[in-house]
Structures are given as C-alpha cells and as structure tokens.
Amino acid sequence: MDLLTLLRKEALSVRRNLGLFVVLLLLIPAMLSGVTGVYQQTIPEDIPVGVAPASAETTDDELDAASLGVRYFASPVTYDSPAAAREALQREEVYLLIEVPPDLVVEGESANFTVVSDRTIVPFAEPANVSVSIMNSNLDGQLAADVEVHHERLNEQRVLTEYMMAAALVLFVFVYAMVFLPYQLRNERLVLDRLQTTSRLETVIASKLLFYGALAVVPTLTVGLVGRWMGFDMAVLSPLSLASVFLTFLFLGSVGLAVLFAMGMRRSALFVDVGFVFALAGLSSLVYPVGFFSSTRKAISRSLPTHYATITTRSGMLRDAPAALYADYLAFLVGAAVVGLVALAGSIAVYKRRR
C-alpha cells in the first residue's frame, strides 16, 4: 500500500476509536494544563497562620493587632489557646502559629512573640524563616512595645527526600487504585462472564478490592525499607499510615472501577481514569502546602478527600502525633470510600442491564 492509503487507514482507525482519541488528545491535556494553574507563586503570600494568646492576660484587641500585622502576607486564623493552635498546625490547617503576649500597647514594654512552625512541612521551612524575619520588623514597627520574635520548631528535623517519599507513596496509591486495578479487571472481562455463573459480580469485585487493598501494604513497606536504607526513620507501618493508605485505595479503586463499568469496560475508560489521576495529583496538594495556591484552588484542594489522605499518610510516617488528632480526616476518607462504593454498585447495575 502507498503512503496515502496507509494514512487513510489510520484516519479510519481514529474514527472507529473516536472516544479513546478524544480522551487521549483532548481531555487529558486539558486536565494537565488546568492543573498547572494551582501554582500561583513560588513563595506563598496567603498562608493560613494561627494566632493564639500566649497567656490569659492577652486581650482580644491585642490578638487583633497581631493579626493585622501579618495580614498583608498571611491569612490569620484566631484560636482560643496555644494548645488548640498547635494541634491545627500539626493537622496542616495552618502553617505557622503566632503566640501573642500581653501589653503590646505599653511603650517600652518587652513583647516576646513566639512563632511556631512544623519541621515536617519541609517545603515551607525556608518560607517560614522568611516569614519570621518579616514579622519581627513589621510588628516592631506597628506596636508600641519592644517586639522580639522567637522561632520554635516542632517535630524532628526532616529532609525533602523524606517528605517526597511520603508524597510518592500517596501518588503510587492513586495510580495503583485508579489505573492498575481497572486495567487488571478489564483484562479479565471474559473470565468475569464465566465467574458470574457461580458468584455475583458484586462479590467478585469486592474480593478484588479487598485483595489488592491488602497488597498495598507491600509497596508501603518497600518505601519504609528504602527509607531505612537511606538512613531515615519513617513509621510507614503506623496504624494511621496504613489506615489512610487502605481507605485511599478503597475510595479511588471504587471510583476507577465505577468509571470502567459505566463506560462498558471500554479501553477509553482507562484513559479517563488516568486523567483523574493527573487531576487529583495536581489538586490534592501532594507536595506544596495549600498556601502556595490561589484562594479558589485552596478551597478546591481542601474539599478533596485525597488532600486529607495525603496529610494523614504523611503525618503517620513523619510526625510523632496521636492518630486521634486526625480522626475527622479518617472519617472523611471513610465517607468518601462509602460514596465511591455506592457509585460502583450503581455503575455495575447499569453495566449488567446493558449486557
């Protein structure tokens, strides 16, 4: 065949697989280009910062004055006590904490502020140092008292590699649950028809979710072993990390399979799932704290279960914090997994009716 005939043959192939090419050439690039919009600046300018009284003598007016002093580069969030604010810091609700002393309006009086950061949020380590320096000069210029800012750092010192290994584990779960599992099931679609003579399709799918979800402990352990070989002390098998990994797999695996069944197990469903992985990876704040995002993207990130899955997995691996501190995050993941399973059950019902 000549070149023109071969080109015509390829064009016919595109027409026969139009849905696949729409997903591959339009949907996925659109998702990728849209995701890049979440990164608004290299140094965050709208970071959530906790403001709490250092003592019972600190007044509301003094809290407001301290908040005003950081508002031009941060979004202050007021807490009733330093303990509550420190919990919020470890939950990554805020990325800095300012403990405000009393007597800020007394000229010549010493006002010793304490700024607290978390060393496990490695990408924010340098911005935290810069923020403390800015706060020191800015508050000293605005308040009558003589301001001195002390920087306190929580948790063990971590390096970027440890932080990235936690993010890599979460990203692996994204791919494992939303791409590998649907791919594996699609390859067995002929076997599924035979299995339905002895078992319900829902039971077969449940067994796969449980089996491959349990297997997720293997890559989790592998990350821990690699980290130990590199000299890191990461608690990858902590109950918090394991629960987060399994619930994330259950949620994303259910969604990925729901897409597969809703699209009649066509190959284009796999590309849709890949597109969702790219979108979630960009929107879930796997690496950068949400302070690097625009306010709209920050709100999107904090509405996604995968954002909290990232925090709980990372916290279990890198932080010495009680699992109960993240109980509501885990509850959100449980709710998301239930919603995913309901969607999967609905898509299976649609698939069976079409058969």
Secondary structure, DSSP 8 states (H G I E B T S, - for coil): --HHHHHHHHHHHHHHTHHHHHIIIIIHHHHHHHHGGG---SS-SSEEEEEEESSTT--HHHHHHHHHHHTTTEEEEE-SSHHHHHHHHHTTS-SEEEEE-S-TTSTT-EEEEEEEEETT-GGGHHHHHHHHHHHHHHHHHHSSSEEEEEEEEES----HHHHHHHHHHHHHHHHIIIIIHHHHHHHTHHHHHHHTTTS-HHHHHHHHHHHHHHHTHHHHHHHHHHHHHTT----TTSHHHHHHHHHHHHHHHHHHHHHHHHTTT-THHHHHHHHHHHHHHHHTTSSS-GGGS-HHHHHHHTT-HHHHHHHHHHHHHH----GGGGHHHHHHHHHHHHHHHHHHHHHHHHHHHH-
